[in-house]
Each structure stands twice: as structure tokens, then as C-alpha cells.
Amino acid sequence: MINKWKEGLSPRDGLILPDLTSGAESIPVSLVNEVDDEKGPAHFTYLSTVKYSKSFKLLQPSFGCSCHDACQAGNSNCSCFKKNGGDLPYTAYGILVCRKPMIYECGSSCPCLRNCKNRVTQTGFKVHFEVFKTRDRGWGLRSWDPIRAGTFICEYAGEVIDNIDAKQDGGDDESNEYAFHTDRVYESFKWNYEPELVGEESSNTTEDYGIPSPLIISSKNSGNVARFMNHSCSPNVFWQPIMYEHNNEVLLHIAFFAKRHIPPMTELTYDYGILRSDEKGSNNVEYGKKKCLCGSAKCRGYFY
Ligand SMILES: C[S@@+](CC[C@H](N)C(=O)[O-])C[C@H]1O[C@@H](n2cnc3c(N)ncnc32)[C@H](O)[C@@H]1O
């Protein structure tokens, strides 16, 4: 049936819009409601990447590789590989091998080809998503295609804002529910599924992120499909910081990857983390105000 939807041979029940992105992405994103009469989410502008309005100072100097073809695994002269600890972070099929504190992709000043294997998150998403109405958590995101563990899902697109803007954006006493914060408290987990999937033990990879300074991205007014991903305490998606250079600026992007194999039509969710209290310091976590309806056996009961 899903193949018939893709080929346009059979109509998708509850279809509201065939492409929520209006052509901004190479693969259309359907908008579907099979549960009630709501005709779509509140207005927002579709944006496919992150937008830095204020200059975000990164400590990393801007430099790329000098590979003239595609960057090759084992090439000790490739400076992009060196920044990634001497390895390509992705397999030849573009699957993330291991969660890392930071991934450095080739950027616009690197002479390597556009299809270099070190540019996975810059070439748009490769799965057919639908934004659908959930029964109890507003709109959500799922895929018509099966997704293999380690697959790039999408980036978190939106506008980079500072903490003051984040508070103002959400009103006086409510935080912006469409803000992604890198410095929330996130449940730790080990990611190294690729070796596990080929029958090897997972290694003890670090759970810390190597982010130079906290980043907040708001997708309230403009964003992509990531703004529809709901929270789960047992998520099937996780985020990974990625840096690459564009127009002589090295910018930080947040990319989502599948944490496990995800069957078609399964809701895609990630852990929103818990907001830290500015006043209480890093060891004191401020417990979230929102009741969590993720329904997982490990549900914390709240998020934010
Ligand atoms: C970034 S938005 C996600 C998309 C949203 N469902 C929508 O309709 O646009 C975050 C909001 O979705 C809802 N939400 C997400 N995950 C939830 C969960 N596990 N339990 C209850 N509500 C959730 C909450 O209202 C939250 O503030």
C-alpha cells in the first residue's frame, strides 16, 4: 500500500497536503489527519536548514581538506578525516558509525565532490516523511520507508536565538515549545550500533558533546519536519552535533539519526531533555512542567 501511495497509484486516506515543504525538499512530505477535523498545524514558514542571524562565534578555525575526488577512508592527508579522529564518521552507505562529541563534515571550501561521503547531512533527507495528527500530542512525524539504525533523519532547522529571545518567544511563564536547546540535561545512552549490528561488542563511546557554546534553535516561526518530532522517554531518534564550513563560516548544525531500525509508519521521537535552571547551577535539574504522554514503559512522567 505504501508503495502505491509513493507512486500516486492509491490515495492516502486523510491526506490534507501532498507536500508540506512546497518543493523546498527533494522528497515531498505529506500532511495527513486520520483522527479528527483539524486541517493542519498553525502557520509556520518552511525552512530546510538552520539560520544564524547573529554571528555565533566558534572556536574552531575554518579550514577544509584538499582532496580532489571523494575523501577516501585511510587517507592520512585529509584534514577533515583528521578532525574526525582519523576516520570517516559514516559508512560508504552514509550510515553513522558511532555517536561522537562532534562530527566535522567537508564544507563548501573543500574541493572534494558534492557526493563525498563526508557530507551526509548537507544533501537533504532521503526518506518519505509524513506529518500526521496524533491522538493526544498534536502533530507528529513518521516515515513511509523503513529506516536503518544510524540513518540520517533530518537536521533541526530554525532560527538561532539567544536565551533572552527564547524566554520572550514563549511568553512570560511558558518556554518556547519549538526550541531545541543543546544544553538541556539529556538521558545518557551508548550509541555504537554499527559494530553491534555486524556482531561486535559496542565500545564505550563518550556521551559528552563537544559543543563550544550552548545553542538554541527556534522552529516556532520557521522550521522543517524536525519541529513535528514529539518527545519520548524511549526515543528511536537521537541528535548529533555536526560542524561544517559554508561561506567561510564554520557553523554548528544539529542532525538527527535513527537510534535503531525503525519500521515504516512508526512515530519518530527524540528525548527533549530537561531544562537546567539558570539559578541552581549545573548539578540541579529543574523538573519539567509538561506531562509526558509518550506511553513508554520507561516514561519519566514529564519533559522539559
Ligand atoms: C516541538 S512540538 C512537537 C510538535 C507538536 N506535537 C505539534 O503539534 O506541532 C512540542 C510540543 O508537542 C507536544 N508533545 C511533544 N511530545 C509530547 C509528549 N511526549 N507528551 C505530550 N505532549 C507532547 C507538546 O505540546 C510539546 O510542547
The ligand as a MOL file (V3000), in Angstrom:
LIG
                    3D

  0  0  0     0  0            999 V3000
M  V30 BEGIN CTAB
M  V30 COUNTS 27 29 0 0 0
M  V30 BEGIN ATOM
M  V30 1 C 8.1330 20.7070 19.1250 0
M  V30 2 S 6.4520 20.4790 19.3680 0 CHG=1
M  V30 3 C 6.1530 18.9240 18.5930 0
M  V30 4 C 5.0650 19.0240 17.5580 0
M  V30 5 C 3.6990 19.2570 18.1350 0
M  V30 6 N 3.0970 17.9970 18.5420 0
M  V30 7 C 2.8010 19.9860 17.1580 0
M  V30 8 O 1.6100 19.6390 17.0590 0
M  V30 9 O 3.2400 20.9360 16.4920 0 CHG=-1
M  V30 10 C 6.4150 20.1160 21.0800 0
M  V30 11 C 5.0400 20.0250 21.6660 0
M  V30 12 O 4.3940 18.8020 21.2760 0
M  V30 13 C 3.7050 18.2290 22.3720 0
M  V30 14 N 4.4030 16.9950 22.7930 0
M  V30 15 C 5.5460 16.5140 22.2870 0
M  V30 16 N 5.8980 15.3590 22.8770 0
M  V30 17 C 4.9580 15.0980 23.8030 0
M  V30 18 C 4.7820 14.0610 24.7590 0
M  V30 19 N 5.6250 13.0350 24.8750 0
M  V30 20 N 3.7090 14.1290 25.5930 0
M  V30 21 C 2.8230 15.1500 25.4970 0
M  V30 22 N 2.9400 16.1670 24.5940 0
M  V30 23 C 3.9900 16.1450 23.7580 0
M  V30 24 C 3.7700 19.2420 23.4950 0
M  V30 25 O 2.6570 20.1040 23.3830 0
M  V30 26 C 5.0460 19.9760 23.1840 0
M  V30 27 O 5.0870 21.2530 23.7690 0
M  V30 END ATOM
M  V30 BEGIN BOND
M  V30 1 1 1 2
M  V30 2 1 2 3
M  V30 3 1 2 10
M  V30 4 1 3 4
M  V30 5 1 4 5
M  V30 6 1 5 6
M  V30 7 1 5 7
M  V30 8 2 7 8
M  V30 9 1 7 9
M  V30 10 1 10 11
M  V30 11 1 11 12
M  V30 12 1 11 26
M  V30 13 1 12 13
M  V30 14 1 13 14
M  V30 15 1 13 24
M  V30 16 1 14 15
M  V30 17 1 14 23
M  V30 18 2 15 16
M  V30 19 1 16 17
M  V30 20 1 17 18
M  V30 21 2 17 23
M  V30 22 1 18 19
M  V30 23 2 18 20
M  V30 24 1 20 21
M  V30 25 2 21 22
M  V30 26 1 22 23
M  V30 27 1 24 25
M  V30 28 1 24 26
M  V30 29 1 26 27
M  V30 END BOND
M  V30 END CTAB
M  END
